[in-house]
């Protein structure tokens, strides 16, 4: 899932290292589980039923064109076929004319070089200009609700990084995303905002799915892979194309092509790839949800053709971020996964390709006949023909007016709330809701009726809807129960409201369960009575792996020391069969995220308990050992932290960031020499990671090796100038040598990214007075 992670700001001008700079902050504590006498069965060693595709198994879209010329030509003209690629005059819609983009503290100039390269030149006072060549373009302003174009540059470490100068086609303006910094959403770039207000400055978001960077997952291209190559000490980023090609949907095609070229395709039962027409409803949706959904990454290394559920969880983001309302509509930021909450999906067979032509991205009806466009009522009337007899009887609007378009009322374009209002970025609501003006307004949603009738109050619009249609179809019980629980003060009653709801609405069921875990349940919760345990145990037998995993994780966290509950959990693990890995991965993931929440809230003891229970479910995951280590570090239990970090390295060697954390642990425990050695190991394994150099600089400064410390810290801030704390520590080192100008420069650089750091500002004032 793409994140909007916030950079952590440590206390300035003091000790840099409490945990590695820029790492996710975790806190911790707890004892070993007292119930270890009743262990869970270990994870099964599963063998894939079929060989897993590799990058070499993909042939590229051009290999398809010889036999499938019509589909290939249609695809080439489509938005998927034109989704991205190298910068060309035809592809780039943004003005690289030399006209400056003016920030409060910088001027960024997009221009073309004499040899035809697209570049951004960043100029700031008293700094050398920085030039970023555009190596990749994503988007072409195609979205109806607000098309944008983004640019990537290849960095020396082998990553392709997003440059924080987006272009809005509807506005004809440059903009950037300020979430996590200025927190004002997406803003047009003006002289009123600083360059450091942009959350992606300096460039830190990469193309591909990486646990070391904020990232765009695999969505903006085809067959994208990013991995750190230890022998070359660089990241390797590769992809077939930055368009969305045939194999993004159909899976690897090399064997299919070889069979076709050899003339054996007509005689073989196996044609070398699965026909998409044979997919189930959920498998078909999974093809599109590779990109058109917010999702949690459970396992790295996804390529089309691998099983979607093995790598991603669609509902899981709700556990750490309230993305959705109970009815599946977007609360913050989402894509098209609201489809999973629509009646057309829940009570019908509708998939994406029932309305969208997968090759040309045009529109079609349920029988596959092409339609005029996105507003053609044929999308809906193919399944709901009675609504057309006559149309005005249902819509209460003139047949030719926008009010008689099915999608105007049932799939309105809604601005994404996290984006805010200054940059158009609306998406069609794929929950396909019934307009409910009062309900929508209460939940902070723009109602479909208000999009045309802005002079009317929600009450007036609701009255009109009731006059025309009477009492509209009620919401499913899991939806109404979740809203009712918000109005109940006593937690046991709120839990009962949520868990007693009947009806089939997996999204609402998951949202309600997530609320139970987040708001009403604590580790080893005494308030969880037997009746509630019974209700959770019933949910823990769900056939939906995400609902089942969430119920199991809630029971495990809340009553994991209860022998009867542990026996139930163990029995469920044994009964999972072929679904075991899917449920285990989600169960452990949920507990880890819950542990992270406790740590960030300053509740270390509960965090450790959550991590330990996640480790019971997935003892083979290096990330869990790392999380436990961070918790123990916060508790001051350095020996335990070091043990967990060494375990993580044993499970997955070559993790430079874990070596850094080991160094931090050793330093906090007083072993400066051991810490220095660990930091040097990290910078040897990955010489592009600024965190290793920053912490090495701190260790050397503590050892009194000031000049060597400056060298390491300068390296850190050259790799990532946004590391405010590294700049502040560099100022300390220069001040030790009485090099006050250099100290002041470092403080000013750090204050760009941490302008409210009082200690750094006081130090800068003192240095200025001293000079």
N, C-alpha and C positions, 0 to 999 in steps of 0.2 A: 504494500500500500504505500502511495506517496504521502510523506508527512510534512507538517509545518512545525517542526521541532524548534523549541526555543533554546538559544545558547545559554549556558549556565554562566553566571557572573560570580566569581569567587571574591572574598574580601581583598581589596586592592592593597598593593604596596606592602603586603606582609608575606606570609609563606604561600607560594603558589599552589602547593600540592596538598590537597586533602583527598581528592581523587583526581584522576587524569583530567586535564583541562578539556572542556568541550564534551566530556563523556556525560551520559545520562546519570543524574545524581540519584543514588540509592542510599537508604539508610537501613538500620537493621537491629537484630538481636534475637535471642531465644535459645532454648535448650534443645537437646536431641529429643525426638519424639518418644514419649513414654510407652507408645504402643508398638514399638518395633518388633515385639514378640509375635505379632500377627502380620507378617510381611505380605505385600501384594505379589502376585505372580509376575515374573520378569517379562519384559517385552518379547514377543515372539520374533524369531528371525525369519522374516518373510522373504520369499524369492519372487520377483516380478513374474507374472503369468506370461508376459511377452517381453521381448528385448526392448530396453528403453532407448528412444531416439537420441542421437547425438548430432552435433552441428554438421558433421559430414554427411548425414542422411538427407539433407535438404538440397534441392537442385536449383531453386530460384524460379521466379515466375516466368522468365523467358523460355525455360524448358517446357512450360505448359502450352505456350502459344502455338506450336506446330500442330497439335491435335485439337486444341480447344480455341481456335482462332476467334470465334465470336465472343466467347466469355472473356478471353484475354483482352480483346479490343475494348469491350465494355468496361472491364476493370481498369485499364490504362487511363480512361477518361474520368473515372470516378474519383471521389474524394479520398478513398483508400489508396488508389493508385497514385494520387498526387499529394499524399499526406506529408511527405517530407523527403529530404535528400540533400545532396550538396548544394551550396548556394549558387544560383544562376540568376541572370536578370529576369528570366521568365518566372522563376519560383519565388523570388523575394518580392513581397508587396510593400515592405517598409521602405521609407525614403533614406537611402544611403547616399545623400547628396552633399554631405559636408555641412548641412544645417545643424547647429549644436543643440544638444539636449542639456538644459541648464538645471542643475541642482543648486542648493544653497551653498555647497562647499566644493562643487566640482562641475566641470564641463565635459560631457561625453559627446564625442563627434563620430557619428556613423558615416563612413565614406568608402569609396572605391579606390584602390591603389592603381597605379599605372598598369600593372600586370593583371588587373581585374579581380583582386582579392577584396572581399567584403571585410571591413575591419571596424572595431570600436576603439577610439583613442580616449583614454581617461586622463584628464588633466586636473591636478589639484595643486594648490599653492605650496611652494617650497618642496615639491616632490617631483621625481622624474616621471615623465609620461609613461603610462602603461598601455600597450597595444594588444588587443585580443582579436585574433583572426577568427572569422566565422567559418567553421568547418562543417557545420550541419544546421539545417533549417527544419523546424517542425511546425506544421500547420500552415494554412494558407488563407485564414479568415473565412473558412467555409461554414462555420456554425451559424444557424439562423438566429440564435439568441445572443450572439456576440462573438464573432470570430476573431481569433488572435493569432499571432505568429511569434515563435520563440526561436532563439539562436543558441547554438552550442559551440564551444571552442575546445580543441584538443590540448590537454595539459601535459607537461613533461612526464608526469607519473603514469601516463597511458590512459587516463580517464577522459571522457568527453563531458564537459561541465556546462551547465546552463548559465547563460549570461543574464543578469537581472534587468534587461532592457527589452521588455515585451512590447509588441505593437498591437493596438486595437484597431481593427479595420473599420468598425462602425464609427468610431470617434476620429479616426485618422490621427491618433495620439500615441506617444510612447508612455508606458506605465510600468510600475513595479509592484511587487507584493510586499506589504509591510507587516504581515502577521508574524508575531514573535519578536518584533523590534518596536516600531511605532504603534503597531496593533490598530491600524486604521483601515485594514483591508487592502484592496487593490487601489492604487492611487495614480492619477495622471502625474507625470514627472513635471514639477514646477520648481522655481527658485525658493519655494517655501519649505521643501523637504530636503533633508541631507541624504547624501549617498548611502551612509550607513543606516538610514531608516529602512532601506530595502533589505529584507531578511535574507536574500540570496547574494548579498555583497559581504565579503568577497565570495567569488563563485565557489559553491560547496555542494551543489546538487548535481548528481551524475546521471548519465544515461545508463540504464540497466539496473538490476536489483542487487544492492550491496548492503550488508549490515554495517559497513564502516562509514557510509555517507547517507545524507538525505538523498533520495533518489526518485526516479520516475518509473521504477519497475521496468517491465519489458514492453510497455505499451506503445511508445513512440517510435516504432520500427518493427522489423521482423527478425525473429530468432536472435535477439540481443543477448549476449553473454558478457559478463564482466567478472573477472577473477584475478586475485593477486598471484602472480607467478614468482615463487620464491627464488628459483635460480637466476632469473633476470632482474629481480627486485623491482618490478614494475607491474602495474595493472595491465591486463590484456582485455581490451574492449573490442568485440567483434560482432558483426551483424550481417545479415544477407542484404538488407536494404532498409532505408528509413521510410519507405512506403509500407503499407500494410498489404503483404503479398498473398498469393494463393495459399501457400503453405501455412500462413498464420491461422487459417481456418481449417484447411484440409489435412494438415499435418505433413510430415516429411514425405517428399515425393520421389526421391531418387530411385527407389526400387520400382515404383510404378512406371517411371520413365524408362528404366532399363527393360522392363517387361514389354512395354509398348514398342520400343525401338527394335527389340529382338523378334517381334511378331508373335509373341506368346500370350499377349494380353487376352485374346479371344478364347484361348484354350485353358487358361488358368482359372481355378475357382477363386483363388486369392489374387486380387488385382494389384496388390502392393500398398493399398491404403483403404481405409474404411469409408464407405459412401456416407456422406452426411445425412442423406435421406433416411438412413436406418437408425439414427440416434433417437434416444428417448427425449422427452420434453426437457428434462433437466440437463441432459448431455448437450442438447442443442443450445440451450441458454448458456452453458458453460463455455462454449466456443466464443460467444460474444462477450461474456463476463471476464474473459482473460484481460480485457482492457476497459470495458464499459461498466465497471463496478469498483467501488472502494472495497478493498479486501485485505486481510491479514496474511502475510507470508509465513507459512508453517515450515516449509522446506525450501532451500535455495535450489537453483538449477533447473527451473521450469523451462521446457520447450514445448511448442505445439505437438500434440500426439501423446504427451504424457497425461496421466489422469489428473484433471483439474483439482479434484477434492484432496489429492495427496499433497498438493503444494499450497492451496489457498483456502481460507475460510471467509465466506461472504458476510455472515452476520457478526463475526467476532469483533470487528472494530467498535461495535456498540459497547463492548466491555470497558474500553478505556476512553471513549469519546462518544458523547450522545449525538450520534449522527442523525438518528431517525426519531420521529414521533412514533407512538405505538402503532399507528396505522401504516407505517412504512414511509411516510412522506419526509422530506428532507428538513432536518432541523438546522444543520450547519453547512455541510458540503457533501455532495454525493454525485453519482453518475446516473445510470439507468437501472440500478438494482431495485428501485421501487417497484418494478414489474413483479417482483416476488410477493408483493402485498396486494396485487390487483386481483379482482374477481375473475378477470379473464385468464389469469394463471391458476388461481386457487380452485376455481370451479369450472375451468375449461382447459383447453390444451394449447393456449396461445404461446407461441415462441416469437423471437425477434423477427424471424424470416417470414412469419405470416403477414407482416406489414412492410418489411424492408427487403428489397431486392439485394441479395448479398454481393452481387457482382457490380452492378451499376450504382448502388445506394439510392436508387429511386424507390418509389412507393408502389405497392401492389395490394390486391385484396387476398383474402384467405385462399382463393383458388389459384393464385399466382398470376392473375391478369394485371397488367400495368395500370396505374392510376395517374392522374394529371399532376399530382403533387402532394405535399404534406398535409394539405387541408381538404383533400378529396374525401367525402363521406363514405366512399366505397370501402375504406379501411374497416369501418365499423358495421356498415349495413350488410356486408357479406355474412355476418353472424347474427345481426339484429335487424332483419328486413322489416319487421313490423313497425319500426320507428319511422319508416318512410311513408306510412299509409294514413294520412298524408304527413309530410315532414313537419309542417307548421303546428299540427296538433300536439306533437311532442315538444318542439322547441319553443313554441309561443313567440317566435320571431319570424320575420319574413324569410321565405326560403332562400333568397339571394343575399341575405345579410350575414355578417360574421357570426351573429348569435345562433344561426342555424348550422354552423359547422360543428360537427361532433367534437373535434379536438379542442375547440375554443372553450367549451364548458368542461370537458372531461380530461383534457390533457393540456392545461394552460402552461405557457412558458413562464417559469418562475425564476427570478433572480436568485442565485446562490447566496444564502445569507452571509457566509464567511467572506465572500468577495466584497460585501457592502454595496453601495449604490452608485459609485462614481464611474465604474467601468461596466458596460453592458455585458452580462454573462448569465443568460437565462437558459434553463433546460426544460424540456417538456416533461410534465409530471407523469411518469410511467406507472404510478399507482392507479391511474385511470379512475379518479374519485368521482363521487356525486357531489356537486356543489352544495356546500353547507355553510352559508355566509357567517353565521354566528360562531360555529365551531372553528372554522378556519381562522377567523379574526382572533378568537381566544388563544389559539395556538401560535399566533404570530405569523400566519401565512397570508399572502395576498390571495384573496378569493377571486375565482374566475369571473364572477359577476362584476366585481369592482374594477376589473381591468377595462371594462367598457363604461360602467356606470359609476364614475368616481365621485359624482355629486351625491350619491346615495349612502346612507349609513348602513352598517351591517344589519341592524334591526329591521330597517325598511326592506333591504334585499331579502332577508330571511322571511319576512312576512309575505313577500311576493312569491318566493319559492313555495311556501306552504299553501298559498292561494291556488297556485297552478297545479301542484303535485300532491297536496295533502302531506301527511307524515311520510317522509322519504324512508327508504330502506334503512333499518337500524344498522349501526356499526356492529361488527362481530363482537361476541362477548369478551374475548381476550383484550380487545381494544378498549371497550368501555370499562372493564375491570381495572385496567392499568390507570386510566384517568381517574376513576373513583378512588383508587388507593392514594393518589396524591392529596386527596382531601381528608384522609384519615390520619389523626395524630398518633394513635397508638400503633406501634410497629407490628405487633402480632396480628392485629386486625387487618392492617394493610397487606401483610404477607398472605393472609387467608383470602382476601379479595382477589389477589393476583392468581394464586394457585388453585382457587376453586373454579376459575373460569373454564367453561367448556367451549368447544368449537375449534375448527381447523383454520388457524391463522398463524403459521410458524413465525413470521416476523414479529407479530405482536406478542406471541408467547415468549420469544427470545428476549424482546425488550423488557417484558415484565420480569422474567427471571434475572436478567442483568440488573434490574432495579433491586430485586431481592438481595442479590449478592453485594451490590455497591452500597445500598442505603440502609438495609435492615439487618444484615447478618455480620457478626464479628467472629474471629477465630475461636473455636471451642465455645460457641455461643450458648450460654445457659438458658437464654430466652427462647430457644428453639424447642417447642414442646413436641410430644410424640405425634400428635396429629399433623403438625407441619412437616415433621420428618417423613411421615407416611406420604404426604402429598409430593414432597420432593423425590421420594423413591419412585413414585408413580411416573413423574416426569423423566426420571433417569432410565426408564425403559423405552423412551421415545425412539421411533425409527429414524428421526432426523438426527444425524450425528452431532450437530452443533447444539441443539437443545439438550440432547442426552449428555454431552460433555459438560455443558454449563450446569445442569442439575447435579451431576456427579461431583464436579468441582465445588459446588456450593455445599453439598453434604460433607465432602472431604475437609473443607476449610472449617465449616461450622461445627462439625461433630466428629472430626477425624480421630479423636482419642476414645470414642465410644466403641467398645468391642463389637456390638451388634451392627453398628453402621459400617465399621471396617469390614465385617464379614459380608455385608451386602455389597459394598464396593468391590471387594475381591471377587465375589460371585459374578458380578456384572462384567468384570474384566475377562473372566474365563468364558463367559457366554457370548462375547462379541464376535468370535469367529473371524471372518474375513474383514470385518469392520474395525478390528482392534486398533490398527495403526492410526486410522482416521480419528477415532475417539480419543485414544491416548494423546495424540499430538495436540488436539484441541483442549483437552482436560489440563494438560501440563501448561499449555500456553496461557490459559485463563488464570491459573494459579500464579504464574509468573507475573502477569500483568497486574494481578491484584497485589502481589508483593511489591511491585514497583510503586503502586499507588500508596501503600502504607509507608514506604520509604520516603516518598516525596512529601507526605503529610507529617513526617517526623514521628512515625510510630514504628521504631525498628524491631521491637520484639514480635509484633504481629507479622512484619515483613519476613523475618527469618522463618517463622512457622509456615508461612505461605510458600516460601521457596523450598523448604524441606519437604513439604507435601508434594509440590510439583516434582521434586527430584525422586520421590517414591514412585511416581507414575512413569517418569522418563529419566532414569539414572544415567542414560547414555548421552545426554545433551550437554555439550560444553558450555552453552550459554547459561544454563542453570548453575553450574559451578561458579561461573564468573559472577552471577547475580548474588549468590550466597557470599562470595568473597567480599563484594562491595558492602554487603550488610555487616559482615564481621569487622571490616575496616572501620565502619562508623561506630561500632561498639568498642573499638580499641582492642579487639581480639585478633591481633596481628598474626599469630601462629596459625589460627584457624583459617584466616583469610589467605595466607600464603599456601596452605595445604590445598584449598579449593582452586586457587589459580594454577598450581602445578597439576592438579587433576584435569583442569580445562585444557592445559597444554598437552597433557598426555592423550586426551581424547582427540584433540585437533592440534597437531604441532604447527609451528610457524605463525601463530597469532601475535603479531607485533603489539597490538593494543593490550593484550593480556600480559605480555612482558612488561609493558609500561605500568600496568596496575600492580604487578608483582613488585616492581621497583618502588612504587608509592607505598605499598604495604611494608616493605622492608625499611623504607625511610621513616615511616611513622613509628615503626618498632625500634628505631635507633640504629639500624644497620645501614649507615650511609655508604659504606664501601660496596655492600651487596646491592644496594639500590642503584648506585652508579653503574655497576656492572650490568644490571638488568636493563637500564635505560640504553646503555651502549649496544647491548644485544638487540634491542628493539630497533634502534636506528640503523643497525647493520642489516637486519632482515628487511626493513622498509625505510629506506633513506628519504622517502617523500612524506612521512607522517610527522607533522609539526609537533604533535603531542609528546612524542619521544624526546625530541630536542628540547622542548620547553622544560620538561621535568629533569632532563639531564642538566640543563642550566641551573635549575634550583639546587640539585644535589651538589654540583661543583661549587656553587656559591656558598653552600653550607660547609664545604670542605675548605673554604678560603681560597679557592682557585678562581679568582675573580675574572681574569682575562679569558680563561677557558669557558667560564660561565657565560660571559658576554658573547663569545663566538657561538655557543649553542643556542642562546636565546635569540640572537640575530638571525640564525638559520630558521628558527621556529617562526618568527614573525615575517620573514621573507616568504615562507611557504604559505602562511595564513595570517595576514595583517589584522584580521578581526579578532585574534586572540588577545583580548584586552589585558588579561592577567599576565600573559607572557610579556607584553609591553611594560606593564607596571614593574614586574620583576627585573626587566632589563634596565629600567630607570633606577631601581635600587642598586644594581651592579655598577652602573655608570656613576651614580652619586658616591658610592664607596671610593671610587678613584678620583672624585672631585671633577669629573667631566660633566659639568652641569648643563651645557648646551645639549649634549647627547641625551642626558637624563630627561631634560624638558621635552625634547623631540619625542622620546618614547612615551612619556606621559600623555602628550597631546594625541599621539596615534591611538593610545588605549582609550582615551576619553571620547574619541569619535564613536566607539562602539559601546562604551559604558559611561554615558555623559552624567549620570547621577551618582557616580562613585565619589563620595565625599572625601575619603582618605587620599585618593589620587589627586583630587583637585586641591586639597590643602598642601600636599607635597609640591605640586606645581607652583602654587602661590609662594611657598617658602623659597623654592629655587629661583623664581623670578626676582624675589626681593634680594636674595643672596648675590645674584648676578648684577 
